[in-house]
Amino acid sequence: MSRQTILTEYWEFLKYQKKFWLVPVVAILVFMGVLLAFATSSTTIAPFIYPLL
C-alpha cells in the first residue's frame, strides 16, 4: 500500500466522520515518533532532542 493511498484514505475518513480535530493529534504523534527515531539513531543530535521529550 503506498503512502498516497494511506493519506487519501485518512483524509476521506476525516471528511466523512467530521473528525478534523484528529489532524493535530496525529501530526504531534508523527512528530514525536520522528524525534524518537532521530534520538535513538544519532548520537550527535541526541543532546538537543532529549530536552524536548
N, C-alpha and C positions, 0 to 999 in steps of 0.2 A: 504494500500500500504506500503510495507516495505521500510526501509531506503536503502537497497541494490538496490532495483528496481529504486528508485529515483536517486541515484548516477549513476547507469548504464545508465539510460535514459539521464541524463545530460551529461555524458561523450560521449555518442553516438551523441548527438546533437552537442557538441563541435567539434567532429571529422568530422561530415558531413558538418557543416557550416563553418569550419575552423575559429572558433572564440575563439582561445586559450587565447586571451587577457582577456576574461571574468573570467578566473580562479582566478587571484589575486583580482579582484573586488569582486567576491562572497566570497572569503576567508576573505577579510577585513570586509565585511558586517556581516558575521557569527561571526567573532571575536568580533566586536563591539556589536553585539547582546548579546553574552555571557557575555561580560563585563558589559553591562547594566543590565542584569539579576542578575549578582552577586552583582552589586552596589545597586540594589533596595531590594534584599532579605537579604543581610548580612550586618549588621551594623559594624562589626569588620573589614571587608575588604574595606568598602566604602571610608575611608580617603585616601587609597592608590590608588584606582581606579579613583576617580574623577579628579585628575590632568592629567590623561591620556586622558580623554574625553575632 
